[in-house]
Amino acid sequence: MPQNSGFDEGGFLAGMVKSRVAVVVGFFLLGKGQLYGYIFAGRILLDVTGSFDLIKGLLGEYTEPIFWALTLGAVYYAYQADAAVKRETANFETLTREEALEREKTIDKSATVFEKMGKARSKPK
């Protein structure tokens, strides 16, 4: 608060900018960043350009619930996509050293996880 006990808009704006940057950067660095990052960056873009107020004028009181529903939908989509990747790549089994060395002789060492996922998807059922 400034000396005259009024609201310090500059300080508030600086805090908001720092927190938004921290959230966007955090999501990019900690995973699912592209999807969440686009959502937050889009919201920041809407706020900065004033487009949010235009949309709010069109949609009225339903604007925030619509954005929340879209955000939750994106989170659900990201969770499902992440779970699908885990299901396809989490078929590990514990082997003894001898078993591992024996299987290593017959395994295709050139394939990456993504190539294996592609092969698994392209198998006729």
N, C-alpha and C positions, 0 to 999 in steps of 0.2 A: 504494500500500500504506500502511495506517495505521502508526502507531508500533510496535505490537506485532507487526508482520510478518504479520498475518492478512489474509484476503481482504476487501477493501472492497466489500461488496455494494452500498452506496449509490452509489459511484462507477461500478461496473459497470452498475447499472441506469440511471444517468444517461447513460452512454455509449451503451447500447443504445437508449434512448428517442431520443436525438439522432440516432443513425445511422438508425433506422427512419423518423423524421420526414424526414430528409434524402433517403432513398431514395424515399419516397412522394411528397414534394413534387417531387423531381427527375423522377420518371416523369410526373407530371402536367404539368410545365412542358416536358419534352423530348419529348413524343410518346408515343403508345400508352398514355397515362397512365390513362385510365379503366379499361382492362382490367387492366393491371399494378397500378394503384392499388387496385382492388378486391381483387386477390389478396393484396397486402401488407396492406391494411387488414383483410381477413378473417382473415389469420394473426395480426395483432396483436390483433384482437377475440377470437379463440380463446385466445390466450395470456393476455390480461387477465381474461377471464371464467372461465378454468379449463376451458373446454369442450374444449380440446385434450387435456387429461389424461383427460377422460371418453371422448373418441373413441379416444385411445390405449389406454385400458382395454378398449374393445370390439374394436379392430382389432389390438391387440398390436404386434408388431415390424413389421407391414406399414404402419403409419401414415405414417411418413416417406416410404417409397417411393411410397405412394399420393398423398401431397401433391405430391411431386416430379413424378410422372407427370401429375397434373392441371395443375400449373404449366407443364410443358413442352408439354402439349396446348394450353393457353391461349396460350402464346408462338407455337406453330405456327399456331394459328388467326389470331392477330393478324398474323403475317407474311404468311399467305395473303391476308387481307383487304387489307392494305397493298399487296401485289403486284398484286392485282386492280385496285385504284384506279389504280395507276401504269400498268398495261397499258391501261386505258380512257382515260386522260387524257394519255398520253405520245406522242401522234401529231403531234409537231411537225416542221416542215420549215423549212429556212433559205431565206429569200427575199431578193432584193435590195430596195432601198428602193422602186424603181419597181413591182416585183411586189407588194410589201406594200400600197402605196397603191392599186393597181388592185383587189386583192382586198378591200380595206377598203370599197370602194363596194358590194359585193354581200353582205357578211357581216351576219349578224343580231347586232347589238351588244347586244341586250337579254338574250341567253341567258348564264347563268353556266355554269361547268363542270358543276355538279350538274344543271342543266336539260338540258345536252347529254348527260350520262350517262343521264338518264332517257329522253330521246328515242331514244338508241342502244339501250337495253334494250327499249323498247316497239316497235321496228320488227319487222314480221313477217319471218320468215326462210324 
